[in-house]
Amino acid sequence: MNELEYLRQMRSLNRPTAPRRDLWAGIEARLDEAPAVATPRHRRAQPWLMAAAIAAVAVLSGGIGLHLAPGGSDAMPEARTAWKPADPRLTGAAVELDAAHMELTQAMKDSPQSAALQRLLQKTERQRDRLRNIDKQAG
């Protein structure tokens, strides 16, 4: 086969061709047999899975931050004595707030004059205080 024959064969592939048999009848029959609406069953679990994933990422990033901080885990002693609520429904929020507090404290070491970081740190501390009050009221 030379190049000219190859080019002729390639040009013949560029022409439209009709199928040997009508495919639409089979497709239409299968569409009639299929259920009208398929509802996925995993929709109910998505919010819980997202919350669990966010909590896992926060805990993992906090642990990595502790080990990568200068001086090892001794650099932030408040992280080792983190407050744990008695009500298990509040544990996720406590972990998130502790991780946020730890990250903001580390960021404040890098830029201590940042007013935005100071506001965020104060807001996080207020949220931690509110969570402690909710835990006290709950039981």
N, C-alpha and C positions, 0 to 999 in steps of 0.2 A: 504494500500500500504506500503510495507516494503522498505528497502533501496536498496535491490537487484533489485526489480522491477523498482524503480526510476532510478537506474543506467542504466538498459537495455533501458528504454525509452529515456534517455539522449543520449545514444550511437546511437540509431536509428535516432535521429535528426541530427547527424553528417554526414549522407550519402547524396550525391547529389541527387536532385530530378529535374525532367524536368517539365516545366509548362504544364498545361492541354491543353492550346492552344498556337499557335504561336503569340507572341506579336509583332514581328518585322513588320508585314504588317501594323498594325495600326500606329506604330511609323513613318514608312516611309511615309505613307499617310499624316500625320500631318506635317512632315518636308517639303513635297512638297507644302503644303498650306501656310506655314509660309513665310513672306517676307525674301528676301535674306539678307539684312543688316538692322538692326534696329539702327537708329542714335538717341542717347539721345539728348533731347532738352536743358538740363541744362548745357551743356558744355560752352555756351557763357557767362553765369552768373558767372562761377567759379572764374575768376580773380577779378571781382568786389566784390564777396563775401569774397574772401581771404583778399583783401585790407581792406574791412570794418571790418573784424574780427581782423586783426592786429591792426587797429586803435583803435578798442574798447578795446582790451587787453592793449594797451599802455595807454589809458586814465584811464582805471580801475586800472592798477597797479600804475600809478602815483597818483591817488586819495587815494589808500590804503597806498602808501608810505608816503603821506602827513599826514595822520591821525595816522600812526604808528611811525612817527619820534618823537624823544624826544622833548617835548615842544609843541606838537600838530601842528597845521597848521602855527603857528608863527615861526617855526624853519626855514622855507624857504620862505621868503617874495617874492623872485623873481618869484616863481611859481604862485602867485596870480596876478602878473602884467605881465603875459606872453604876448608876442607880438602876435597879430592876424593880418594876412595879409588881405589886401583889396580884393585881388583876391581869390574867394572861391576855386579855383582849387589848391591853395597852402596851404590851411588850414590843410589838412592831414599831409603834410610834416612838417609844423610848430609844430603840436601837437607831432609828433614823435621826432623831434629834441629837443623840450622842455622836453619831458619825458626822453630822453637819457641824456640830460644835467643835469637834476635833479638826475637821478640815479648815474651818474658819480660823481657829487658833493658829494652825500652821501657816495659813495665808497671811495672818497678821504679823507673823515673825518675818515674812518676806517684805511686807510693806506696811509698817506700823502706822504710817500717817494717813492711810486710806479711810476716809470718812464712810464710804459705802460699806467697807468690810466691818467697821465698827458698828454701823447700824444693823447689819445682818447678824452680827454676833449678839448684840443686845436683844434683837427680836427672837433669836434662837433661845437665849436664856429665858426670856419671858414665856416662850412656848413650853420650855422644860418645866418652869414653875407652874404653869397652868396644868400641865399633865400630872405633876405631883399632887396638885390640889384635887384634880379629878380622881386620882387614885385614893387619896385620903377620904374623899366623900363616898367613893364606891365601897370602901370597906376596910 
